[in-house]
Amino acid sequence: MSVAAETRASPAPFIVGVPRSGTTMLRLMLDAHPELAIPPETYFVTNLIEAADSGADADQLAGVLVSHRRWGDLGLDEEALRARMRSAGAKPSAGDAIRAVFGLYAEARGKARWGDKTPAYLTNIGEIGEALPEARFVHLIRDGRDVALSILAMPERDRPMRAPQSAGVVAARWRKRIQRARRQSEHLPHYLEVRYERLVTEPEEVLRGVCEFVELRFVPEMLDAHAGARRRLEEMNRDLSSRDELPDQPAEGRLAPHALTAEPPKPDRIGVWREQMSPGQVAEFEDEAGEMLTELGYELGARSGSAS
């Protein structure tokens, strides 16, 4: 049986979450497994679904991929992709198109299974789940105040949410995206929420739970993923040209936000907002998303009551 055929029925983990929630760290941990390959953020899965649902043929679907600015990150051969896509039929389904490209990526790395890590798919899990029944969504959630602090500390052009921003703006988007994902999850058979804070402090226990969820045996190598992080992130060491109203992204700007993944998980990154956010920023965030923080079990106004 070919690797593609074996991969077809295997659970496919899709790591999603609000940007700066630790999704790259989790991606590298799972990718360190000898059976699983997870590429850099793709952003093209929803494009494939839309094209397939519109009746695109195999070559047109391949064209969707090779014209996408993230295509180069995968390091795949265009003709190999076109051949794989055609092998799925004259007009592959959205699921078959997704399996074709990810299966090819996994094979190129000598692995039998594949997954995805694209935070933006957080709001598309219903659509992806319908197209790909084997998709299993792992939603990584982090205290939104730490998320906001991380986003606001980035150079403006590199921020994952490009708009005039403040703690309140990030809070609104953090809350709305989590709410939208949770609404969609009610109609999904396979959805798991994982807390960033537990992943950092109890990585083995959390990874064992994720492995069970995606029917993958736990291996200790995943705990040492940081040792190979720089090598795996080299796929992103290329400039992205501007396209479809998206600005250009130099390689340096793509890699810099993931620098800490080359180090072991750092528990001291939990609750950094208490020391580094101003009282005004804390209050602004909690005014906008306090109910969601409470719902998720995070305490409010922990900066000596300054946010009250």
Kinemage of the C-alpha trace (Angstrom):
@kinemage 1
@onewidth
@group {chain A} dominant
@subgroup {mainchain}
@vectorlist {calphas} color= white
{ca met a 1} P 0.000 0.000 0.000
{ca ser a 2} L 1.348 3.432 -0.889
{ca val a 3} L 2.093 6.073 1.722
{ca ala a 4} L -0.665 8.203 0.193
{ca ala a 5} L -3.215 5.437 0.607
{ca glu a 6} L -2.189 4.787 4.196
{ca thr a 7} L -2.342 8.473 5.014
{ca arg a 8} L -5.801 8.821 3.523
{ca ala a 9} L -7.678 7.287 6.480
{ca ser a 10} L -5.312 8.387 9.256
{ca pro a 11} L -6.448 11.158 11.605
{ca ala a 12} L -4.949 14.469 10.440
{ca pro a 13} L -4.222 16.943 13.248
{ca phe a 14} L -5.001 20.581 12.459
{ca ile a 15} L -3.408 22.878 15.033
{ca val a 16} L -5.341 26.140 15.288
{ca gly a 17} L -5.500 29.088 17.643
{ca val a 18} L -5.277 32.831 17.931
{ca pro a 19} L -1.807 33.933 16.722
{ca arg a 20} L 0.922 34.002 19.401
{ca ser a 21} L -0.725 31.191 21.361
{ca gly a 22} L 2.116 28.666 21.003
{ca thr a 23} L 0.917 26.891 17.868
{ca thr a 24} L 4.398 26.787 16.319
{ca met a 25} L 5.793 25.137 19.441
{ca leu a 26} L 3.084 22.468 19.315
{ca arg a 27} L 3.608 22.015 15.587
{ca leu a 28} L 7.323 21.332 16.081
{ca met a 29} L 6.604 18.911 18.914
{ca leu a 30} L 4.235 16.849 16.793
{ca asp a 31} L 6.415 17.139 13.699
{ca ala a 32} L 9.326 15.645 15.689
{ca his a 33} L 7.364 12.388 15.672
{ca pro a 34} L 8.882 9.914 13.186
{ca glu a 35} L 5.477 9.244 11.633
{ca leu a 36} L 4.078 12.770 11.288
{ca ala a 37} L 5.005 15.726 9.053
{ca ile a 38} L 3.523 19.189 9.591
{ca pro a 39} L 4.557 21.986 7.212
{ca pro a 40} L 4.775 25.704 7.949
{ca glu a 41} L 1.509 27.650 7.870
{ca thr a 42} L -0.268 26.896 4.610
{ca tyr a 43} L -3.257 29.241 4.214
{ca phe a 44} L -4.255 27.463 1.002
{ca val a 45} L -6.571 24.760 2.383
{ca thr a 46} L -9.642 26.984 2.235
{ca asn a 47} L -8.659 28.060 -1.296
{ca leu a 48} L -8.560 24.400 -2.340
{ca ile a 49} L -11.966 23.763 -0.803
{ca glu a 50} L -13.491 26.738 -2.594
{ca ala a 51} L -11.963 25.760 -5.945
{ca ala a 52} L -12.955 22.094 -5.657
{ca asp a 53} L -16.497 23.004 -4.649
{ca ser a 54} L -16.648 25.228 -7.745
{ca gly a 55} L -15.816 22.281 -10.009
{ca ala a 56} L -12.112 22.853 -10.633
{ca asp a 57} L -10.291 19.998 -12.342
{ca ala a 58} L -7.042 18.426 -11.161
{ca asp a 59} L -4.761 20.812 -13.044
{ca gln a 60} L -6.722 23.841 -11.881
{ca leu a 61} L -6.441 22.676 -8.282
{ca ala a 62} L -2.707 22.213 -8.707
{ca gly a 63} L -2.636 25.745 -10.119
{ca val a 64} L -4.296 27.062 -6.961
{ca leu a 65} L -1.407 25.641 -4.994
{ca val a 66} L 1.580 26.565 -7.150
{ca ser a 67} L 0.314 30.127 -7.549
{ca his a 68} L -0.065 30.561 -3.797
{ca arg a 69} L 2.726 32.512 -2.187
{ca arg a 70} L 3.213 29.823 0.489
{ca trp a 71} L 3.775 27.072 -2.087
{ca gly a 72} L 7.542 27.538 -2.013
{ca asp a 73} L 7.663 26.736 1.702
{ca leu a 74} L 6.753 23.116 0.981
{ca gly a 75} L 9.778 22.434 -1.214
{ca leu a 76} L 7.767 20.213 -3.550
{ca asp a 77} L 8.080 19.599 -7.276
{ca glu a 78} L 5.261 21.088 -9.341
{ca glu a 79} L 5.064 18.192 -11.797
{ca ala a 80} L 4.945 15.683 -8.934
{ca leu a 81} L 2.060 17.639 -7.450
{ca arg a 82} L 0.185 17.720 -10.765
{ca ala a 83} L 0.642 13.981 -11.201
{ca arg a 84} L -0.567 13.314 -7.660
{ca met a 85} L -3.571 15.581 -8.156
{ca arg a 86} L -4.512 13.861 -11.424
{ca ser a 87} L -4.260 10.475 -9.724
{ca ala a 88} L -7.118 11.616 -7.485
{ca gly a 89} L -9.440 11.914 -10.498
{ca ala a 90} L -10.404 14.357 -13.217
{ca lys a 91} L -12.150 16.579 -10.689
{ca pro a 92} L -10.844 15.687 -7.230
{ca ser a 93} L -12.969 16.438 -4.210
{ca ala a 94} L -11.723 19.066 -1.789
{ca gly a 95} L -10.659 16.299 0.578
{ca asp a 96} L -8.729 14.442 -2.117
{ca ala a 97} L -6.997 17.662 -3.184
{ca ile a 98} L -5.919 18.333 0.409
{ca arg a 99} L -4.733 14.748 0.832
{ca ala a 100} L -2.752 14.973 -2.403
{ca val a 101} L -0.570 17.911 -1.425
{ca phe a 102} L -0.095 17.001 2.233
{ca gly a 103} L 0.538 13.359 1.380
{ca leu a 104} L 3.248 14.419 -1.052
{ca tyr a 105} L 4.802 16.621 1.614
{ca ala a 106} L 4.850 13.785 4.143
{ca glu a 107} L 6.368 11.360 1.648
{ca ala a 108} L 9.146 13.831 0.843
{ca arg a 109} L 10.105 13.685 4.523
{ca gly a 110} L 9.871 9.936 4.769
{ca lys a 111} L 6.754 10.017 6.933
{ca ala a 112} L 3.447 8.204 6.643
{ca arg a 113} L 1.150 10.816 8.140
{ca trp a 114} L 0.606 14.545 7.933
{ca gly a 115} L -1.060 17.448 9.694
{ca asp a 116} L -1.360 21.212 9.479
{ca lys a 117} L -0.621 24.213 11.658
{ca thr a 118} L -2.290 27.386 10.439
{ca pro a 119} L -3.725 29.543 13.244
{ca ala a 120} L -6.070 31.323 10.840
{ca tyr a 121} L -8.031 28.131 10.219
{ca leu a 122} L -9.436 28.598 13.714
{ca thr a 123} L -12.498 30.216 12.154
{ca asn a 124} L -12.741 27.669 9.308
{ca ile a 125} L -12.796 24.429 11.272
{ca gly a 126} L -16.380 23.665 10.288
{ca glu a 127} L -15.636 24.081 6.594
{ca ile a 128} L -12.429 22.034 6.779
{ca gly a 129} L -14.051 19.323 8.871
{ca glu a 130} L -16.816 18.908 6.311
{ca ala a 131} L -14.328 18.588 3.456
{ca leu a 132} L -11.912 16.353 5.357
{ca pro a 133} L -13.619 13.936 7.769
{ca glu a 134} L -10.301 12.717 9.196
{ca ala a 135} L -9.344 16.222 10.350
{ca arg a 136} L -8.927 16.475 14.121
{ca phe a 137} L -8.731 20.009 15.429
{ca val a 138} L -6.392 20.880 18.273
{ca his a 139} L -7.277 24.376 19.489
{ca leu a 140} L -4.432 25.857 21.501
{ca ile a 141} L -5.644 28.563 23.913
{ca arg a 142} L -3.416 31.021 25.785
{ca asp a 143} L -4.269 33.780 28.260
{ca gly a 144} L -5.342 36.571 25.945
{ca arg a 145} L -3.382 39.182 27.861
{ca asp a 146} L -0.135 37.341 27.138
{ca val a 147} L -1.275 37.017 23.518
{ca ala a 148} L -1.889 40.765 23.341
{ca leu a 149} L 1.446 41.568 24.928
{ca ser a 150} L 3.239 39.363 22.416
{ca ile a 151} L 1.410 40.831 19.417
{ca leu a 152} L 1.852 44.446 20.493
{ca ala a 153} L 5.580 43.888 21.066
{ca met a 154} L 6.108 42.827 17.444
{ca pro a 155} L 7.127 45.277 14.697
{ca glu a 156} L 3.900 46.520 13.139
{ca arg a 157} L 4.572 45.003 9.710
{ca asp a 158} L 5.106 41.545 11.246
{ca arg a 159} L 1.997 41.471 13.412
{ca pro a 160} L -0.410 38.649 12.582
{ca met a 161} L -3.398 40.993 12.870
{ca arg a 162} L -2.468 43.917 10.668
{ca ala a 163} L -4.500 46.948 11.706
{ca pro a 164} L -4.167 49.921 14.049
{ca gln a 165} L -4.008 48.048 17.299
{ca ser a 166} L -4.396 48.369 21.026
{ca ala a 167} L -4.977 45.919 23.854
{ca gly a 168} L -8.715 46.368 23.350
{ca val a 169} L -8.580 45.592 19.630
{ca val a 170} L -6.555 42.421 20.241
{ca ala a 171} L -8.933 41.464 23.060
{ca ala a 172} L -11.967 41.747 20.786
{ca arg a 173} L -10.379 39.613 18.102
{ca trp a 174} L -9.105 37.051 20.603
{ca arg a 175} L -12.584 36.723 22.137
{ca lys a 176} L -14.458 36.598 18.821
{ca arg a 177} L -12.173 33.992 17.276
{ca ile a 178} L -12.406 31.670 20.260
{ca gln a 179} L -16.177 32.091 20.371
{ca arg a 180} L -16.509 31.364 16.662
{ca ala a 181} L -14.361 28.238 16.914
{ca arg a 182} L -16.328 26.953 19.872
{ca arg a 183} L -19.620 27.465 18.047
{ca gln a 184} L -18.346 25.500 15.063
{ca ser a 185} L -16.891 22.791 17.300
{ca glu a 186} L -20.388 21.862 18.452
{ca his a 187} L -20.913 20.297 15.024
{ca leu a 188} L -17.540 18.567 14.801
{ca pro a 189} L -16.821 15.002 15.946
{ca his a 190} L -13.169 15.690 16.694
{ca tyr a 191} L -12.219 18.879 18.543
{ca leu a 192} L -9.818 19.270 21.466
{ca glu a 193} L -8.886 22.373 23.452
{ca val a 194} L -5.370 22.510 24.874
{ca arg a 195} L -4.041 25.212 27.170
{ca tyr a 196} L -0.707 26.806 26.364
{ca glu a 197} L 0.035 27.080 30.066
{ca arg a 198} L -0.245 23.316 30.562
{ca leu a 199} L 1.715 22.557 27.410
{ca val a 200} L 4.596 24.610 28.797
{ca thr a 201} L 4.497 23.275 32.352
{ca glu a 202} L 3.383 19.682 31.692
{ca pro a 203} L 4.493 18.978 28.125
{ca glu a 204} L 4.621 15.200 28.337
{ca glu a 205} L 1.156 14.857 29.862
{ca val a 206} L -0.368 17.236 27.329
{ca leu a 207} L 1.395 15.623 24.371
{ca arg a 208} L 0.234 12.198 25.471
{ca gly a 209} L -3.337 13.518 25.437
{ca val a 210} L -2.912 15.057 21.987
{ca cys a 211} L -1.351 11.847 20.666
{ca glu a 212} L -4.284 9.831 21.987
{ca phe a 213} L -6.671 12.288 20.330
{ca val a 214} L -5.035 11.866 16.910
{ca glu a 215} L -4.324 8.127 17.357
{ca leu a 216} L -0.566 8.524 17.390
{ca arg a 217} L 1.775 6.759 19.782
{ca phe a 218} L 3.683 9.062 22.113
{ca val a 219} L 7.458 9.169 21.593
{ca pro a 220} L 9.942 11.018 23.856
{ca glu a 221} L 11.536 12.737 20.843
{ca met a 222} L 8.648 15.192 20.832
{ca leu a 223} L 9.849 16.631 24.133
{ca asp a 224} L 13.156 17.578 22.505
{ca ala a 225} L 11.650 19.249 19.443
{ca his a 226} L 13.356 22.535 20.300
{ca ala a 227} L 16.727 20.964 19.464
{ca gly a 228} L 15.734 20.693 15.802
{ca ala a 229} L 13.573 23.791 15.610
{ca arg a 230} L 15.990 25.975 13.641
{ca arg a 231} L 16.438 23.281 11.021
{ca arg a 232} L 12.689 22.745 10.596
{ca leu a 233} L 11.995 26.465 10.435
{ca glu a 234} L 14.442 26.833 7.539
{ca glu a 235} L 11.509 26.121 5.215
{ca met a 236} L 10.317 29.620 6.091
{ca asn a 237} L 13.678 31.233 5.363
{ca arg a 238} L 12.432 32.845 2.164
{ca asp a 239} L 10.793 36.142 1.316
{ca leu a 240} L 7.066 36.235 0.608
{ca ser a 241} L 6.151 38.685 -2.124
{ca ser a 242} L 3.070 40.855 -1.820
{ca arg a 243} L -0.040 39.286 -3.297
{ca asp a 244} L -3.807 39.667 -3.026
{ca glu a 245} L -3.511 42.777 -0.838
{ca leu a 246} L -1.064 40.998 1.475
{ca pro a 247} L 2.195 42.906 2.021
{ca asp a 248} L 5.584 41.416 1.305
{ca gln a 249} L 7.212 39.547 4.191
{ca pro a 250} L 11.004 39.330 4.333
{ca ala a 251} L 12.413 36.024 5.564
{ca glu a 252} L 13.821 37.663 8.668
{ca gly a 253} L 10.402 38.924 9.677
{ca arg a 254} L 8.903 35.481 9.208
{ca leu a 255} L 11.491 33.718 11.341
{ca ala a 256} L 11.981 36.225 14.156
{ca pro a 257} L 8.630 35.606 15.922
{ca his a 258} L 9.533 31.926 16.333
{ca ala a 259} L 12.989 32.372 17.866
{ca leu a 260} L 11.970 30.992 21.276
{ca thr a 261} L 10.967 27.647 19.763
{ca ala a 262} L 14.685 26.779 19.636
{ca glu a 263} L 14.699 26.727 23.449
{ca pro a 264} L 12.909 24.359 25.856
{ca pro a 265} L 9.377 25.467 26.852
{ca lys a 266} L 9.638 28.390 29.260
{ca pro a 267} L 7.185 28.478 32.170
{ca asp a 268} L 8.346 32.024 32.899
{ca arg a 269} L 6.486 33.129 29.740
{ca ile a 270} L 3.220 32.444 31.550
{ca gly a 271} L 1.542 35.530 32.993
{ca val a 272} L 4.176 37.957 31.700
{ca trp a 273} L 1.374 40.476 31.215
{ca arg a 274} L 1.274 40.991 34.989
{ca glu a 275} L 4.641 42.728 34.876
{ca gln a 276} L 4.828 44.112 31.363
{ca met a 277} L 1.345 45.397 30.517
{ca ser a 278} L 0.371 48.795 31.827
{ca pro a 279} L -2.629 49.000 34.171
{ca gly a 280} L -4.491 50.789 31.387
{ca gln a 281} L -3.803 47.987 28.916
{ca val a 282} L -4.927 45.354 31.405
{ca ala a 283} L -8.149 47.245 32.051
{ca glu a 284} L -8.736 47.778 28.327
{ca phe a 285} L -8.289 44.085 27.581
{ca glu a 286} L -10.463 42.917 30.445
{ca asp a 287} L -13.222 45.404 29.638
{ca glu a 288} L -13.440 43.830 26.181
{ca ala a 289} L -12.787 40.159 26.946
{ca gly a 290} L -13.121 39.725 30.712
{ca glu a 291} L -16.051 37.346 30.418
{ca met a 292} L -14.099 35.067 28.094
{ca leu a 293} L -11.088 35.135 30.413
{ca thr a 294} L -13.322 34.097 33.297
{ca glu a 295} L -15.044 31.417 31.225
{ca leu a 296} L -11.652 29.944 30.433
{ca gly a 297} L -10.604 30.041 34.083
{ca tyr a 298} L -8.139 32.944 33.977
{ca glu a 299} L -8.194 35.368 36.893
{ca leu a 300} L -9.002 39.011 36.280
{ca gly a 301} L -7.070 42.043 37.479
{ca ala a 302} L -4.169 40.055 38.887
{ca arg a 303} L -1.853 43.047 38.723
{ca ser a 304} L -2.378 44.019 42.362
{ca gly a 305} L -5.907 45.101 41.551
{ca ser a 306} L -4.690 47.794 39.180
{ca ala a 307} L -7.052 46.646 36.439
{ca ser a 308} L -10.149 46.976 38.549
